[in-house]
Amino acid sequence: MTRRAGAKPRSLLRHRHFVLLWTGQSASLLGTQITYVAMPLTAVLLLDATPLEAGALVALETLPFLLFGLFVGVLLDRRARRSVMIVADVVRAAALAWIPVGHALGVLNIGQLFVVVFVLGVMTVFFDLAYQSYVPGLVGRDRLPEANGKLELSGSMGQVAGPGAAGLLVSALGAPVAIAVDAVSYVLSFFTTAGLPADEAPKPQPGASALSVRAAIREGFAVIWRQPLLRWFTTAAVIINLFSGALMSVFFLYLIRVLGMGSTQVGLIVAVGSVGALTGALLVGRLTGRFGVGPTLILTMALPGLGYLVLAAVHGHSPAVIAVVAAASFAVQFSVPVFNVTVISFRQVTTPDELLGRVNATARTCALGAYSLGSLLGGALASGAGLRTTVLLGASGTFLAALALLCSPVRAVRRLDAPPADTASTPAPVSGVPIQEQTS
């Protein structure tokens, strides 16, 4: 039925299938935030990981995007997406379940942790790309900003509750048991995803079936390259992920070994940072509406550098230091949903369905591949130059992302549906073209 002109659209809270998806993802995102704290604590506190091993562990979370993301994007433009999401949830639950089992048996070691994190990363490549390509067909492209905003809000709420819960669970029961909670969350996500309507494989463009995998991958790059806003969004994501990856690879080591904090204090700092993410998710629409998309993105992309510089400057773990570090974490995390909601929605709205898997894969492979590379470099740098130097260099480099947007057509954009004149003349191609994030 066609909605009357001017009629207010029905809330997605009354969309049964979206609510089902939202429920499963909310649980999964909460579990992911628990593992975000519990996994490195398992490596550092139980397995005595070195800085290089800690960097490798962080890198393995996102390395699969660099290795497989482009190929998965091609696959998802040729088949239904929901079935991929279901399989990914089953494998992720099984992989995480091994950590508490291995610990209980007394055989858990850092090598096994690497394998689990890598398998988790591979399945996340499949799930995330399938998920971002499935949602437009579920809710309709005109509802994507609302859907992405609600999903980002759930992620931010999980970030608020998850790290604090992780700190308590780790203190009371141990990090491996905390990770078991995430395994259960993937089981719940499996059941909710299985209850969603099945989708069909996208209808290919004329002649697309004859394309080689390499040619299909080139299409994903071509769409982003020819659309100036997508190109600059992806560039900014690559820059900030490269330097953030270097810093975050030693973040927990820095808090524990340099500042002398415990697991409860670490969980509190991450939780306060997550309140920043929640605040950003709640305010993204108001900020972009009042100040414009370009100025909002440029200002918020400068926040991580400021927060990380504060982290590099503090000493000790007094209540005042904990408060300052928590405030810095708040500023860093505030920027993430502002960027993610804006960029992901724009990418989904402007990209045809038959290209969406590849465009999502290209953007996320570039961004998360940079994060993985940065994590490896951060671990190596910390081994040679020290943890504080690594944090300082990572903080300084993140400012380059805001500078890149400031020097791009993005600075003139007030609304994504009304780009400036120099970008409007180069629309995203919709057919016959040989085309992220976490901070996207």
C-alpha positions in Angstrom: 0.0 0.0 0.0 1.3 3.4 -0.9 1.7 5.9 2.0 -0.3 9.1 1.6 1.8 12.1 0.6 2.9 13.9 3.7 1.8 11.1 6.0 4.2 10.3 8.9 5.8 6.9 8.3 5.0 4.2 10.8 7.7 3.6 13.4 10.0 0.7 12.8 9.1 -0.4 16.3 5.9 -1.6 14.8 7.8 -3.5 12.0 7.8 -7.1 13.4 10.7 -8.4 11.4 12.9 -5.4 12.1 12.1 -5.7 15.9 13.2 -9.4 15.6 16.4 -8.4 13.9 17.0 -5.6 16.4 16.5 -7.9 19.4 19.0 -10.5 18.2 21.5 -7.9 17.3 21.1 -6.0 20.5 22.0 -9.2 22.5 24.8 -10.0 20.1 26.3 -6.5 20.4 26.1 -6.7 24.2 28.0 -10.0 24.2 30.6 -8.6 21.8 31.3 -5.7 24.2 31.9 -8.2 27.0 34.4 -10.1 24.9 36.0 -6.8 23.8 37.2 -6.4 27.4 37.4 -10.1 28.4 39.5 -11.3 25.5 42.5 -9.0 26.0 42.3 -9.5 29.7 42.4 -13.3 29.1 45.6 -12.8 27.0 47.3 -10.3 29.4 46.3 -11.6 32.9 46.0 -15.4 32.3 48.4 -16.0 29.4 50.9 -13.2 30.1 50.8 -11.9 26.5 53.7 -9.7 25.3 53.0 -6.3 23.5 53.6 -8.0 20.2 51.2 -10.8 21.0 48.6 -8.3 22.2 49.0 -6.4 18.9 48.6 -9.6 16.9 45.5 -10.5 18.8 43.8 -7.2 17.9 45.0 -7.5 14.3 43.5 -10.9 13.9 40.0 -9.5 14.7 40.1 -7.4 11.5 42.7 -9.1 9.3 40.0 -11.4 7.8 38.4 -8.3 6.2 41.7 -7.6 4.4 42.1 -11.2 3.3 38.6 -12.2 2.4 36.3 -9.1 2.4 36.4 -8.4 -1.3 35.7 -12.0 -2.3 32.9 -12.2 0.3 31.4 -9.0 -1.3 31.3 -10.7 -4.7 29.7 -13.8 -3.2 27.0 -11.8 -1.5 26.0 -10.0 -4.7 25.3 -13.5 -6.2 23.4 -15.2 -3.4 20.8 -14.7 -0.6 22.2 -13.0 2.5 20.1 -14.4 5.4 21.5 -17.9 5.1 25.0 -16.5 5.3 24.1 -14.7 8.5 22.7 -17.8 10.1 25.8 -20.0 9.4 28.1 -17.2 10.7 26.3 -17.0 14.0 26.6 -20.8 14.6 30.3 -20.9 13.9 31.0 -17.8 16.0 29.1 -19.3 19.0 31.1 -22.6 18.7 34.5 -20.8 18.4 33.9 -18.7 21.5 32.7 -21.6 23.5 36.1 -23.2 23.2 37.8 -20.6 25.4 36.0 -21.4 28.7 36.1 -25.1 27.8 39.9 -25.0 27.1 40.5 -23.0 30.2 38.5 -25.5 32.3 40.6 -28.3 30.8 43.8 -26.5 31.6 45.0 -26.5 27.9 44.2 -22.9 26.8 47.2 -21.1 25.4 47.9 -17.9 23.4 48.0 -19.9 20.1 44.4 -21.1 20.6 43.3 -17.6 21.4 44.8 -16.5 18.1 42.8 -19.2 16.2 39.5 -18.4 18.0 39.9 -14.7 17.3 40.8 -15.3 13.6 37.8 -17.7 13.1 35.6 -15.1 14.8 36.9 -12.4 12.5 36.3 -14.5 9.3 32.7 -15.2 10.3 32.2 -11.5 11.2 33.2 -10.6 7.6 30.5 -12.9 6.3 27.9 -11.7 8.8 28.5 -8.0 8.7 28.6 -7.7 4.9 25.5 -9.9 4.6 23.8 -7.9 7.3 24.4 -4.5 5.8 23.2 -5.8 2.4 20.1 -7.5 3.9 18.7 -4.6 5.9 17.8 -2.4 2.9 15.5 -5.1 1.5 14.0 -5.7 5.0 13.0 -2.1 5.8 13.1 -0.3 2.5 15.8 2.3 1.6 13.7 5.2 2.7 13.8 3.8 6.3 17.6 3.1 6.4 18.7 6.2 8.5 16.1 5.3 11.1 17.0 1.6 11.1 20.8 2.3 11.2 20.2 4.8 14.0 18.3 2.3 16.1 20.9 -0.4 15.5 23.7 1.9 16.3 21.9 3.0 19.4 21.7 -0.7 20.5 25.4 -1.1 19.9 26.1 2.0 22.0 23.8 0.7 24.8 25.7 -2.6 24.7 28.9 -0.6 24.9 27.6 1.1 28.0 26.5 -2.1 29.8 29.0 -4.6 28.3 32.3 -3.4 29.6 31.1 -2.8 33.1 29.5 -6.2 33.2 32.7 -7.6 31.8 34.7 -6.1 34.5 32.5 -7.6 37.2 32.4 -11.0 35.5 36.1 -11.1 35.1 36.7 -10.1 38.7 34.1 -12.6 40.0 34.4 -15.6 37.6 37.3 -15.0 35.4 37.7 -13.7 31.8 37.0 -17.1 30.0 33.6 -17.4 31.8 32.8 -13.8 30.7 33.5 -14.8 27.1 31.0 -17.6 27.4 28.3 -15.0 27.7 29.1 -13.8 24.2 28.8 -17.3 22.8 25.3 -17.5 24.2 24.5 -14.1 22.6 25.3 -15.6 19.2 23.0 -18.5 19.8 20.2 -16.0 20.4 21.2 -14.1 17.3 20.9 -17.3 15.4 17.3 -17.9 16.5 16.2 -14.4 15.7 17.9 -14.4 12.3 16.3 -17.7 11.4 12.9 -16.1 12.1 13.4 -13.4 9.5 12.0 -13.7 6.0 14.2 -15.4 3.5 15.6 -13.2 0.8 16.5 -13.9 -2.8 19.8 -13.5 -4.5 20.1 -10.1 -6.2 19.2 -9.9 -9.8 22.5 -9.4 -11.7 23.2 -6.6 -14.1 23.1 -7.6 -17.8 26.3 -9.4 -18.6 27.3 -9.6 -14.9 27.2 -13.4 -14.8 30.1 -13.5 -17.3 32.3 -11.3 -15.1 35.3 -12.9 -13.4 35.8 -12.5 -9.7 38.6 -10.0 -10.3 36.4 -7.9 -12.6 33.5 -8.0 -10.1 35.8 -6.8 -7.3 37.0 -3.9 -9.6 33.3 -2.8 -9.8 33.2 -2.3 -6.1 36.3 -0.1 -6.2 35.0 1.8 -9.2 31.7 2.9 -7.6 33.5 4.3 -4.5 36.2 6.0 -6.6 33.7 7.7 -8.9 31.5 8.9 -6.1 33.4 11.7 -4.4 31.6 11.5 -1.1 32.1 7.7 -0.8 35.7 8.1 -1.8 36.5 10.7 0.9 34.4 8.9 3.6 36.5 5.8 2.9 39.7 7.7 2.9 39.0 9.2 6.3 38.0 5.8 7.7 41.3 4.3 6.4 43.4 7.0 8.1 41.7 7.0 11.5 41.5 3.2 11.6 45.3 2.9 10.8 46.3 5.0 13.7 43.5 3.9 16.1 44.5 0.3 15.4 48.1 1.0 16.4 46.9 2.7 19.6 44.1 0.2 20.5 46.5 -2.8 20.0 48.3 -1.7 23.2 45.4 0.1 25.0 44.7 -2.5 27.6 48.4 -3.2 28.1 48.9 0.6 28.6 46.2 0.8 31.2 47.3 -2.2 33.1 51.1 -2.1 32.9 51.9 1.6 32.5 49.1 3.2 34.5 48.7 0.2 36.9 44.9 -0.2 36.6 43.0 -3.4 37.4 40.2 -5.1 35.5 37.4 -3.3 37.3 39.0 0.1 36.5 39.5 -0.9 32.9 35.9 -1.9 32.6 34.7 1.4 34.1 36.8 3.4 31.7 35.5 1.5 28.7 31.9 1.8 30.0 32.2 5.6 30.3 33.6 5.7 26.8 30.6 3.7 25.7 28.3 6.3 27.2 30.0 8.7 24.8 29.0 6.3 21.9 25.4 6.2 23.2 25.3 10.0 23.3 26.7 10.2 19.8 24.1 7.8 18.6 21.3 9.8 20.2 22.5 13.1 18.9 23.7 12.3 15.4 20.5 13.4 13.7 20.3 16.7 15.6 24.0 17.5 15.1 23.9 16.9 11.3 20.6 18.7 11.0 21.8 21.8 12.9 25.4 22.1 11.8 25.4 20.2 8.5 26.8 16.8 7.7 30.3 18.0 6.6 31.1 20.3 9.6 29.7 17.7 12.1 31.9 14.9 10.6 35.0 17.1 10.6 34.6 18.2 14.2 33.7 14.8 15.5 36.6 13.1 13.6 39.0 15.4 15.5 37.8 14.1 18.9 39.7 10.8 18.9 43.0 12.6 18.6 42.2 14.9 21.5 41.1 12.0 23.7 44.1 9.8 22.8 46.5 12.7 23.5 45.1 13.0 27.0 45.6 9.3 27.5 49.3 9.6 26.5 49.8 12.5 29.0 48.5 10.9 32.3 50.5 9.0 34.9 49.3 6.6 37.6 45.8 5.4 38.5 44.5 7.8 41.1 40.7 8.6 41.0 41.5 11.8 39.2 43.5 10.0 36.5 40.8 7.4 36.1 38.2 10.2 35.7 40.4 12.0 33.1 41.0 8.8 31.1 37.3 8.0 31.2 36.4 11.5 29.9 39.0 11.0 27.1 37.4 7.7 26.3 34.0 9.4 26.2 35.2 11.9 23.6 36.8 9.2 21.5 33.7 7.0 21.4 31.3 9.9 20.8 32.6 10.2 17.2 32.1 6.6 16.2 28.2 6.4 15.8 28.1 9.9 14.2 30.4 8.7 11.4 29.0 5.2 11.1 25.3 6.1 10.9 25.9 8.9 8.4 28.3 7.0 6.1 26.6 3.6 6.2 23.2 5.1 5.5 24.6 7.1 2.6 26.3 4.0 1.1 23.2 1.9 1.4 20.9 4.5 -0.1 23.1 5.4 -3.1 24.2 1.9 -4.1 22.1 -0.4 -6.2 21.3 -3.8 -4.6 23.3 -5.8 -7.1 26.4 -3.8 -6.2 25.8 -3.3 -2.5 27.7 -6.4 -1.3 30.8 -5.3 -3.1 30.6 -1.7 -2.2 30.1 -2.5 1.5 32.9 -5.1 1.2 35.3 -2.6 -0.5 34.7 0.2 2.1 35.0 -2.1 5.1 38.0 -4.0 3.7 39.9 -0.8 3.2 38.9 0.6 6.7 39.3 -2.6 8.7 42.3 -3.7 6.7 43.9 -0.5 7.8 42.9 -1.2 11.4 44.5 -4.6 11.2 47.7 -3.2 9.7 47.8 -0.5 12.3 47.4 -3.1 15.1 50.4 -5.1 13.9 52.5 -1.9 13.6 51.4 -0.8 17.0 52.5 -4.0 18.6 55.8 -3.9 16.9 56.4 -0.2 17.8 55.5 -0.8 21.4 58.0 -3.7 21.6 60.8 -1.3 20.4 59.8 2.2 21.5 57.5 1.6 24.4 53.8 1.7 25.2 53.6 5.5 25.9 55.4 6.4 22.6 53.0 4.2 20.7 50.0 5.9 22.2 51.4 9.3 21.5 52.1 8.6 17.8 48.7 6.9 17.3 47.0 9.9 18.9 48.9 12.4 16.6 48.1 10.4 13.5 44.3 10.3 14.0 44.1 14.1 13.4 44.9 13.4 9.7 41.4 12.0 9.2 39.7 15.3 10.2 42.2 17.1 8.0 41.4 14.9 5.0 37.7 15.7 5.3 38.4 19.4 5.8 40.3 19.5 2.5 37.6 17.5 0.7 34.1 18.3 -0.8 32.6 16.8 2.4 33.2 20.2 4.2 30.5 21.8 2.0 27.9 19.1 2.5 24.9 20.1 4.6 22.6 17.3 3.7 23.6 14.0 2.1 20.6 14.2 -0.2 21.7 17.6 -1.4 25.5 17.3 -2.2 27.4 20.4 -3.3 27.7 21.2 -7.0 31.1 19.6 -7.5 29.9 16.3 -6.2 26.5 16.3 -7.7 28.0 16.2 -11.2 29.5 12.8 -10.5 26.7 10.5 -9.4 27.2 6.9 -8.3 26.9 4.7 -11.3 24.0 2.3 -11.2 24.9 -0.1 -14.0 27.5 -1.1 -16.6 30.4 0.0 -14.4 33.6 -2.1 -14.8 33.0 0.2 -8.3 33.5 1.5 5.3 34.2 1.8 8.3 33.9 1.4 12.2 34.9 4.2 11.7 33.3 1.9 10.1 
